Amino acid sequence: MLLAVDIGNTQTAVGIYDGQELRASWRIESDSKATSDQLLVQINSLIKLKGHGELFVTEAIVSSVVPMLTLSWVEALEFLIGEGGSVDIVNAAEDYGIPVKYENRKEIGPDRICDAVAAVAKYGAPVIVIDLGTATNIEAIDDEGAFLGGIIAPGLRVSAEALFSHAARLSSIDIKVPEHAIGRSTTEAVQSGLTFGEVDRIDGLVDRIKAEMGCDATVVATGGYHQLMLPISRTIDYADGLLTLDGLRIIHERKHSKNG
């Protein structure tokens, strides 16, 4: 079975695939100080405590935007798999079956490549991916299935933390969509500014991307805040919380079928 790991700045998504079937998945905190031993204990505990002790991992693939964690995860996975298994690391410089029209493909985050690969495979092209995590990434894939590039902006949580840290009279609140755009309290006013401000930014940027592409495109949202944005967005067509993990699985399949 394949263990797919997407290491983000805030959270790490982990999934176990039996062929194309996702048998189990988890989200854990991305702790840059975690050692390989700590990660190994964590993985084993998740597998056993969630009732998946029968799942034996033989291969793994990793996407990481946190260099300090990459090596620790690889070491943990190599120990988990044992001899005869393989641990692949997604590298945007490699060919994963999707053309790249970026000026310097080495600058592309591996999670962005995973999202693009999965979006084309699952939804076709042209397609636009919105990944709502620590950063809000928007990726544009044209009608030929080529990765054009996209937009990187501060994510919803980053924007909230910046506001709370720089405004002395504002304290941290839960991020949720209020009933009205006009806040009837300070809490509602902040929630409105964060959520409606974010979705209007997203919708406006999607409009700009479609205009530059010269065509309509399916819009898919993923990441930690995709469910929050879906009901209030006018441009998001699909919500897919497994998009990045599925991209890892597809990349692994393509790489090993090519090598085989």
C-alpha positions in Angstrom: 0.0 0.0 0.0 1.0 3.6 -0.6 1.4 6.2 2.1 1.1 9.7 0.7 2.3 12.7 2.8 1.7 16.3 2.0 3.7 18.5 4.4 2.3 22.0 4.6 3.4 24.9 6.7 0.6 24.5 9.3 -0.7 21.0 8.7 0.4 17.7 7.2 -2.1 15.5 5.4 -1.4 11.8 5.4 -3.3 9.2 3.3 -3.0 5.4 2.8 -4.0 4.1 -0.7 -4.8 0.6 -1.7 -4.5 1.1 -5.5 -6.8 4.0 -6.2 -8.8 3.6 -3.1 -8.1 5.8 -0.1 -8.3 3.5 2.9 -7.5 6.1 5.6 -6.4 9.7 6.0 -5.4 12.1 8.7 -4.4 15.8 9.3 -1.7 16.5 11.9 0.2 19.6 13.0 3.4 20.3 11.0 6.0 20.6 13.8 9.3 21.7 12.3 11.1 20.4 15.3 9.7 16.8 15.1 12.3 14.1 14.8 12.0 11.0 12.6 11.4 8.9 15.7 8.6 11.1 16.9 7.0 11.0 13.4 7.3 7.2 13.3 5.6 6.8 16.6 2.9 9.2 15.4 2.3 7.4 12.2 2.1 4.0 13.8 -0.2 5.3 16.5 -2.6 6.8 13.9 -2.7 3.6 11.9 -3.4 1.4 15.0 -5.7 3.7 17.0 -7.9 4.4 14.0 -8.5 0.6 13.5 -6.3 0.2 10.4 -3.7 -2.1 11.8 -4.2 -4.4 8.8 -2.8 -1.8 6.4 0.9 -2.6 5.6 2.7 0.2 3.8 5.2 -0.8 1.2 5.7 2.5 -0.6 5.5 6.2 0.2 5.6 9.5 -1.6 6.1 13.0 0.0 5.3 16.5 -1.0 6.9 19.1 1.3 7.1 22.9 1.5 8.9 22.6 4.9 12.5 21.6 4.2 13.3 21.1 7.9 10.7 18.4 8.0 11.4 16.6 4.8 14.4 14.6 5.9 12.7 13.6 9.2 9.6 12.3 7.3 11.7 10.4 4.8 13.8 8.8 7.5 10.6 7.8 9.4 8.9 6.4 6.3 12.0 4.5 5.2 12.1 2.8 8.7 8.3 2.1 8.5 8.5 0.5 5.0 11.7 -1.4 5.6 14.0 -2.9 2.9 12.6 -3.3 -0.6 10.2 -0.3 -0.4 10.7 3.1 -1.8 10.1 6.7 -0.7 9.7 9.3 -3.5 9.9 13.0 -3.1 7.9 15.2 -5.5 10.2 17.6 -7.3 8.7 20.2 -9.6 11.7 19.9 -11.9 10.7 16.4 -12.9 8.2 15.5 -15.6 4.9 14.1 -14.1 2.9 14.1 -17.3 1.7 17.7 -17.2 3.4 20.4 -19.4 4.7 23.4 -17.4 4.8 26.9 -18.9 6.2 28.5 -15.8 9.4 30.6 -16.3 11.4 28.5 -13.8 9.6 25.3 -12.9 12.1 24.7 -10.0 10.4 27.6 -8.2 7.0 25.8 -8.2 6.0 24.3 -4.8 5.5 20.5 -5.0 2.0 20.9 -3.6 1.0 23.1 -6.5 2.2 20.5 -9.0 0.2 17.8 -7.1 -2.9 19.9 -7.2 -2.6 20.6 -10.9 -1.9 16.9 -11.8 -4.9 15.7 -9.8 -7.2 18.5 -11.1 -6.6 17.7 -14.7 -7.0 13.9 -14.1 -10.2 14.3 -12.1 -11.9 17.3 -13.7 -10.3 17.8 -17.0 -8.8 20.9 -18.6 -9.0 23.9 -18.5 -9.2 24.0 -14.7 -8.4 26.4 -11.9 -7.4 25.2 -8.5 -7.8 27.2 -5.3 -5.8 25.8 -2.4 -6.8 27.5 0.8 -4.1 26.8 3.4 -1.4 28.9 5.1 -1.2 30.6 1.7 -4.1 31.0 -0.7 -2.7 29.5 -4.0 -4.6 29.8 -7.2 -3.3 27.7 -10.1 -4.3 28.0 -13.8 -4.2 25.0 -16.1 -5.1 25.7 -19.8 -7.2 23.8 -22.2 -4.2 21.7 -23.3 -3.6 20.6 -19.7 -0.5 22.8 -19.2 0.4 24.5 -15.9 0.5 28.2 -16.7 1.2 29.6 -13.2 -1.0 31.3 -10.8 -1.4 33.5 -7.7 0.1 33.2 -4.2 -1.5 35.3 -1.5 -1.7 35.3 2.3 -4.1 32.7 3.6 -7.1 33.3 5.8 -5.4 32.4 9.0 -2.3 34.4 8.2 -4.5 37.5 7.5 -6.3 37.0 10.7 -3.2 36.6 12.8 -1.7 39.7 11.2 -4.8 41.7 12.0 -4.9 40.6 15.6 -1.1 41.2 16.2 -1.2 44.7 14.8 -4.5 46.0 16.1 -4.3 46.5 19.9 -8.0 46.6 20.5 -8.8 43.4 18.5 -8.5 40.0 20.0 -8.4 36.6 18.3 -11.8 35.2 17.3 -13.1 32.1 15.6 -13.0 32.3 11.8 -16.5 31.7 10.5 -19.0 33.3 8.0 -21.3 35.7 9.8 -25.0 36.1 8.7 -24.5 39.6 7.5 -21.8 41.5 5.7 -22.5 44.5 8.0 -21.2 43.3 11.4 -23.5 44.1 14.3 -20.5 43.7 16.7 -16.8 43.9 16.6 -16.6 40.1 16.3 -19.0 40.0 13.4 -17.3 42.9 11.7 -13.9 41.1 11.9 -15.5 37.8 10.7 -17.1 39.6 7.8 -13.9 41.3 6.8 -11.9 38.1 6.9 -14.4 35.7 5.2 -16.2 37.9 2.8 -13.0 39.8 2.0 -11.3 36.5 1.2 -14.1 35.1 -1.0 -14.4 38.3 -2.9 -10.7 38.4 -3.5 -10.8 34.8 -4.7 -13.8 35.3 -7.0 -12.2 38.5 -8.4 -8.9 36.8 -9.1 -10.7 33.8 -10.7 -12.5 36.3 -13.0 -9.1 37.9 -13.9 -7.5 34.5 -14.6 -10.4 33.3 -16.8 -10.2 36.6 -18.8 -6.4 36.2 -19.3 -6.9 32.5 -20.3 -9.6 33.5 -22.8 -11.9 30.7 -21.8 -14.1 29.4 -19.1 -12.7 26.8 -16.7 -13.8 24.5 -14.0 -12.9 25.8 -10.5 -11.9 23.4 -7.8 -11.2 24.3 -4.1 -9.1 22.4 -1.7 -7.1 23.0 1.5 -8.0 23.6 5.1 -10.6 26.4 4.5 -12.2 25.2 1.2 -15.5 24.1 2.9 -15.8 27.6 4.5 -15.5 29.4 1.2 -17.6 27.0 -0.9 -21.1 28.2 0.2 -20.3 31.9 -0.3 -18.3 31.8 -3.5 -19.9 32.4 -6.9 -16.9 30.9 -8.8 -16.1 27.6 -7.0 -17.6 24.6 -8.8 -16.3 21.7 -6.7 -14.8 21.2 -3.2 -12.2 18.4 -3.1 -10.3 18.0 0.2 -8.3 15.1 -1.1 -7.0 16.8 -4.2 -3.3 17.1 -3.1 -3.2 13.5 -1.7 -4.8 12.2 -4.9 -2.2 14.1 -6.9 0.6 12.4 -4.9 -1.0 9.0 -5.7 -1.3 9.8 -9.4 2.3 11.1 -9.6 3.5 7.9 -7.9 1.6 5.7 -10.4 3.0 7.6 -13.4 6.5 7.6 -12.1 6.6 3.9 -11.4 4.7 2.9 -14.5 7.3 4.9 -16.5 10.2 3.3 -14.7 8.6 -0.1 -15.0 
